[in-house]
Amino acid sequence: MVDLYGHEAGNGGYSQGKPTVHRASSTRNLVWTTKYGHEVLGGDVGQRCRELLREIARSQEMIIYAGSVNRDHVHMMIGIPPQISVSRAVQYLKGKSSQKLLSEYAGLRKRYWGQHLWARGYWVATSGNVTDEVWKRYIEEQKPPEPDDDFKVV
């Protein structure tokens, strides 16, 4: 499988971190929504959100296999290193992206004056009986209500 950055996931499923080599983590599907379901992730905000999520994932050695930034939610198929819990990974992704987006976009600061862009909680699942390829295809085929296909995380 090729990751978000175009790297081949070779080496027998092992991933090399800074000081260690570890077994690549299992793939998780994550979904979280904007607070109050506001459709604010269009245009430049959606593009910037995608960039931030990539940067945050890379900084924590997470691998994004597929993803979609829709107007009111984010859906990602992501590999999380074994030393990071799923809840900690989501905390990084949601917290840092919210902080940056709110600091960069005055319109978001005005709407989300409590400094919380994302709704509380998230949905997470492993692939289970559904293969990673099926999940990836599902994420890639998500279509927003209007033609707005520039938000795919590939």
MOJOPE-V648902 format. One record per helix or strand of 3 or more residues. SS is the DSSP state (helix for helix, strand for strand). FROM is the first residue (numbers start at 1). LEN is the number of residues. If there is no record, write none. Layout:
BEGIN
SS/FROM/LEN ; SS/FROM/LEN
END
This chain:
BEGIN
helix/11/3 ; strand/14/3 ; strand/21/3 ; strand/27/8 ; helix/35/3 ; helix/43/17 ; strand/63/7 ; strand/73/7 ; helix/86/19 ; helix/106/6 ; strand/123/4 ; helix/132/9 ; helix/149/3
END
